Amino acid sequence: MKTKLTWWQKRRWTKLLTFLRQLPRKKFDFDKWVAEKENECGTVCCAAGWLPVIDPKNWKWRVAYQCEGGIGNCELKPILRKYSSDVLFADLAWVSSAEIHNDLSEYFGVDDISYLFVPEGGVYIIGTGYMYNTLSPKATPKQVAKHMETYLRKYTNYGD
């Protein structure tokens, strides 16, 4: 059974896929949420990391301090804006990948976020079968867009 996307979710996927197909290779890093953030022209991100540029009404970057590297190890990550006013120190907090995956799942209407947004994923259960994400961290934005669209047409009503 195919996942039924809403009109808005289909529109969001179309915006992301169009953006990725037009994005220069040097502005894309499939392995990091935000690899470089200087300004809009000097930014390098993965597909999810670009969402604050693609849809600034719903997404923003948050400075996330990660436990592994101590208090000074900061990293920008994308979050849905609706949570930004609910959290104390909203712009300076710990943000887990699981939280971002949940945000992406809610925003795009699919559960298989790791398969779509994470390079070299392991085994992901879809229905009763298994799928392997074989895209490497070096994948281009066009390759990622093709990978996403293939999934969407097979497992959702995206092309209907």
SVG drawing of the C-alpha trace seen along z (x, -y; Angstrom):
<svg xmlns="http://www.w3.org/2000/svg" viewBox="-4 -36 39 45">
<polyline fill="none" stroke="black" stroke-width="0.4" points="0.0,0.0 1.3,-3.4 1.7,-6.2 -0.8,-9.0 0.9,-12.4 -1.2,-15.6 -1.1,-18.3 1.2,-20.3 3.6,-17.4 3.8,-16.8 4.5,-20.4 7.3,-20.3 8.9,-17.3 8.7,-19.0 10.4,-22.2 13.2,-20.1 13.7,-17.9 13.8,-21.0 16.2,-22.8 18.6,-19.7 18.5,-19.3 19.7,-23.0 22.1,-23.1 25.8,-23.1 27.8,-20.1 30.2,-22.3 27.3,-23.5 26.3,-20.0 27.6,-17.6 25.4,-14.6 27.3,-13.6 26.7,-16.7 23.6,-18.7 25.5,-21.9 29.2,-21.6 29.9,-25.3 27.7,-28.3 29.2,-31.7 26.3,-33.3 23.7,-32.2 26.4,-32.0 29.1,-30.3 26.9,-27.6 27.3,-23.9 24.6,-21.5 22.9,-18.2 19.4,-17.9 17.8,-18.5 20.4,-21.2 19.1,-23.3 15.5,-23.4 15.9,-26.7 16.7,-28.3 14.1,-26.3 11.3,-27.0 12.3,-29.6 8.8,-30.0 8.8,-26.4 12.6,-25.7 15.5,-27.4 19.1,-26.6 19.8,-26.0 23.2,-26.1 23.4,-22.7 26.1,-21.9 26.8,-18.2 27.9,-16.2 30.6,-14.2 32.9,-17.2 32.1,-19.2 30.4,-22.5 32.4,-24.3 31.7,-21.9 28.9,-23.7 27.1,-22.5 24.3,-24.0 21.3,-21.7 17.9,-22.3 14.8,-22.3 11.1,-23.0 10.3,-26.6 7.2,-25.6 9.4,-24.3 11.7,-27.3 9.4,-29.3 8.6,-26.4 12.2,-25.6 14.2,-27.6 17.4,-28.8 15.9,-27.7 18.8,-28.9 21.4,-27.3 20.5,-23.7 21.3,-20.1 19.5,-18.7 19.6,-15.0 19.4,-13.4 16.3,-11.6 14.6,-14.9 15.5,-16.1 14.3,-12.8 11.0,-13.2 10.7,-16.8 11.5,-15.6 9.0,-12.7 6.2,-15.1 7.0,-17.7 7.3,-15.4 4.8,-12.7 7.0,-9.6 8.6,-7.4 11.7,-6.2 13.7,-9.4 17.0,-7.6 16.7,-5.8 16.0,-9.1 18.3,-11.6 21.3,-9.6 24.2,-8.2 25.1,-4.5 22.2,-3.7 21.8,-0.2 18.7,1.9 15.4,0.1 12.1,1.9 9.4,0.7 6.2,2.7 7.4,6.3 10.6,5.9 14.1,4.5 15.8,1.7 19.4,0.6 20.5,-3.0 23.6,-2.6 24.2,-6.3 27.7,-7.3 28.5,-10.5 30.0,-11.7 26.6,-11.5 25.7,-14.6 22.5,-16.6 21.2,-15.3 21.8,-11.7 20.1,-12.3 17.1,-13.9 16.8,-10.9 17.0,-8.5 14.3,-10.4 12.0,-10.7 12.3,-7.0 11.3,-6.1 8.4,-8.6 7.0,-7.3 7.2,-3.7 6.0,-4.0 3.8,-7.1 1.1,-8.8 3.7,-11.5 3.3,-10.9 -0.5,-10.4"/>
</svg>
